Amino acid sequence: MYEVMIALLAGVIVGLLFSALKLPIPAPPVLSGVMGIVGVFLGGQLYQWILERFFSG
């Protein structure tokens, strides 16, 4: 949980800094960005599940 809070804090700081400097926020559109991250996570979990289920000996 500590890592999640640090990541959130870092994101907030970057968002504030970019907004203060009047730069575009360095993030994809909200929903597509979140879904992309979820997809990467699920793909990694699926890979581990396939390895354990079919290739563990």
Secondary structure, DSSP 8 states (H G I E B T S, - for coil): -HHHHHHHHHHHHHHHHHHHTT---SS--HHHHHHHHHHHHHHHHHHHHHHHHHS--
